[in-house]
């Protein structure tokens, strides 16, 4: 994470995600060699594969009642972001949950993200 502005980078990423611009956040803040993981599933590897998953996932959201950030913590090169979601997804059904995005940053980019829900 850029030593001068880790807080502003994380805050901008969160604002984009909850503001419906998740792909803009992804394009701006995720490294080319990023890995992303859902709970204990095998991680997706590389920006292209991770972006393809995000595009597919987002395209299947049918309704959003709530998508907010309930808080975040930055510790060293890690950010822990708590999202509260209430939405309908074509494949996953109703998503009514709290999710923690555990991010590892390097040089101003997310290099690893694990979603726990």
N, C-alpha and C positions, 0 to 999 in steps of 0.2 A: 504494500500500500504506500502511496506517496506520503512521505513523512510529514510534509507540510499540511496536507489537507485530508487525512483519512475520514474525519467527521463529515466534511462537506461532500466528499465522494459518496459515502454511505447514505447521507441524507438525500442527495440528488437521485441516487439509485432507487431508494424507497419511494420518493415522490413520483418518479416515472412509473414504477411498478403499480402503485395504488392508483395512479392517475390514468391507467389504461394504456401506458406506453412501455410495456414490459420489453418489447423487442428493441425499442430505442435504448433502454437501459442495458440490454444484453449486448447490443452492437457496440456501445460505448465502453462498458466496464468489464467485459469478460475477455480473458486471454485466449489466444489461438489454441493453446493446448489445455484448455479448461476441462475438468471432469466434473460431472454433476450426478448426484445420486439421490434416489428416493428411498428413505429408510435404509434397510439392509440389502436392497436390490443391487445387482452389479452396476457400477457407474457407467454413464455414457461418457465417451472420451472424444475430445476435440470439439472446436467451436462449431464446425459444420453439423456434426451429429447432434450436438446439444441444441443448436438453433432449430434444426428440423423437428426435434421433439417438442420444443416450445411452440413453434408455429402450428403443429398438429394439435397440441393440447389446447392452445388458445382459440383455435378455429372451431372447437367443439363446445365452447362455453355458450350455453343457451340463455342464461339469465344470471345476473349478479345482484344479490341483495346487499351484501356487505363484503368489502375488501379493504381492510384498514391495517395499518401498522400499530400494534399496541406497545411498541417500544423496541429499543435496540441497545446493545452494549458493544463497545469496541475495546478489545484487549490485545495489545500488541498488533500482530498482523491478522487477527481474527475479528470478525463481526458476527454477532448473534442477533438476528432480526426476527421478531415475533409478528406474524401476520394472523389476522382473524378473517376467516373466509366463510361466506354463506353463498353458494352458487350452484347452478345446475349444469352438469356436464353430460354430453351425449354418451360417452363411454363409461364414465365413472359415477354417474348418478348425481344425487345431491351431495355436495361437499359442504359440510357444516363442521368447521374444525378450527383449531389453532395449529399453526405450523411454525416451526422454528427453522429458519434458513441459517445454517452455520457456514460462514464463508471464510476462506483463507485468501488473503490478498498478497500480491507481489507486484511492485512497480506500477501501482495504480490500477491494477486489474485483478478480478477474481480468478484464481487459478484452481480452486476446488470449492464446490458448494454441495452440502448435504442437507436435504429437507427431511425433517423429523416431524411426523404427525401421527 
